[in-house]
Amino acid sequence: MKLKPTIDMSKRRKPAGPAVGEPWALFLDDERSPRDNDPRWVIARSVEAAVAEVEARGMPELASLDFDLGYGRKSGLDFAQWHVA
């Protein structure tokens, strides 16, 4: 049995942070948020979300990567390895 997606893409929220094509910064952390209120920060709570942001927006000017993203989950190191591959 194949499941169909239940997400209505027409009601999807707009991405946080600057518009695609504008300078931006990536903050990869499963719990914390950036200390400053710089609007360039785009927060990703998982490696998969960080990869999706980079694929959509291009390379960030700055990246803050948390190593420990939870037991059994990919880490900031996994993202860095993907990024340089």
C-alpha positions in Angstrom: 0.0 0.0 0.0 1.5 3.3 -1.0 0.7 6.4 1.1 0.0 9.7 -0.5 1.4 12.9 0.9 -1.0 14.8 3.1 0.8 18.2 2.9 -1.1 20.9 1.1 1.8 22.8 -0.6 -0.4 25.8 -1.3 -0.6 26.4 2.4 3.1 25.9 3.1 4.7 28.7 5.1 7.2 31.0 3.6 10.8 30.1 4.5 12.4 32.1 7.3 15.4 34.3 6.7 16.4 36.3 3.6 15.0 35.7 0.2 16.6 33.1 -2.1 19.6 34.8 -3.8 20.3 37.2 -0.9 23.2 36.7 1.4 22.4 34.3 4.2 23.9 32.4 7.1 23.2 28.8 8.2 22.6 27.8 11.8 22.5 24.0 12.2 21.4 23.0 15.7 18.7 20.8 17.1 18.0 22.8 20.2 19.6 26.3 20.3 19.0 29.4 18.2 21.4 32.2 17.2 22.2 34.6 20.1 22.0 37.7 17.9 18.9 38.8 15.9 20.7 38.9 12.6 18.0 38.4 10.0 20.5 36.5 7.7 20.3 33.4 10.0 18.4 30.5 8.6 17.9 27.8 11.3 18.0 24.1 10.3 17.2 21.5 13.0 18.7 18.5 11.0 21.3 17.8 8.4 18.6 17.1 5.9 17.0 20.5 6.5 20.5 22.1 6.2 21.1 20.4 2.9 17.7 21.4 1.6 18.4 25.1 2.5 21.8 25.0 0.7 20.3 23.4 -2.4 17.5 26.0 -2.5 19.5 29.2 -1.5 23.1 28.4 -2.6 26.2 28.7 -0.4 25.8 30.6 2.9 28.2 33.4 3.8 28.6 31.9 7.3 27.7 28.6 8.9 27.4 27.6 12.5 27.3 23.8 12.9 26.4 21.9 16.0 28.2 18.5 16.2 25.7 16.7 18.4 22.2 16.7 16.8 20.8 13.9 18.9 21.5 10.2 19.4 21.5 8.2 16.1 21.1 11.3 14.0 23.6 12.8 11.5 25.9 15.4 12.9 27.3 18.8 11.8 30.4 16.8 10.6 28.2 14.9 8.2 26.9 18.2 6.8 30.5 19.5 6.5 31.5 16.3 4.6 28.5 16.7 2.3 29.3 20.3 1.8 32.9 19.7 0.6 32.3 16.6 -1.4 
